[in-house]
Amino acid sequence: MTGSSGADGRGVFHDDFRLSITKALGDQLAQALRSLGRAPLGEESLAKLEERPGVYQLYVKGAFVYVGKADRRHKGLPGRLRNHLRKLSGRRNLDLADVTFSCLYVDEDFSALAPEQLLINHYKERGGIPWNNSGFGSKDPGRRRDTTVLKKDHFDVQYPINLDALVQGVTPGTNDLRTFLKKLKAGLPYNFRYVEPSRAADVSVEVPDGPLTADEAFRLASAALPVSWQITALLNYVIMYEEEEQYKSASRYYRAGEVVDQEPEKSSEPLTREDLGDIE
């Protein structure tokens, strides 16, 4: 209280008026989302959404885990949620059947107020949101972070990439290595960053009929590469370079068609803002 008592002793006669419009908006957004039902995070549900900006919440086994925003660059809510669907389909320790969502369309003017941050602020007072504070929405951090040892509470440690995930769009039969690598990158549910070897267009890769897992695809690519090249499966993405590097967060190496497994290191230190990286 900053006011002062009046000369007649009848109490405070001036003070500061405090009105938090953003808090009120966050509370109303949260209440509106709580009033909605939840749909499975799958194509059938996403096909019913309009391509409009909005905010959404994700749940796993009924537990609220993430809040996010979708705008025009994501093709609205369905585009953004499809990105999440693709990413989660390539993770271990997670069943897509357990993932549901609810969402609200918001006007463009309101979107400028960062409604997802209003929701995050609202829930911080109630214990926070697990995936918003663990790196779920992070972009590829780039080459400089490939050697980083992830912390045990990071999303990618709790839900590492699944090398048994199916690759979409790779054509059976004879493919040149350049085309194969491009299709592999596009067809994986997680990031595959690589440098193209010289003369890749002149090297053939024989792709068998039937479903192709990421592990099988990396074995094929590795066998077609020069012996000095290495494919490394980290906890959160896969890289391919001409090197013989040991990565502390690697789970598997592919070299000349052979596979070497290792137990990834994890740090027990608490997560910091730097660990979360840039958000998509």
Summary of the structure (lengths in Angstrom):
residues: 280
radius of gyration: 24.0
end to end distance: 42.3
largest distance: 95.4
contacts: 788
relative contact order: 0.12
helix: 32%
strand: 24%
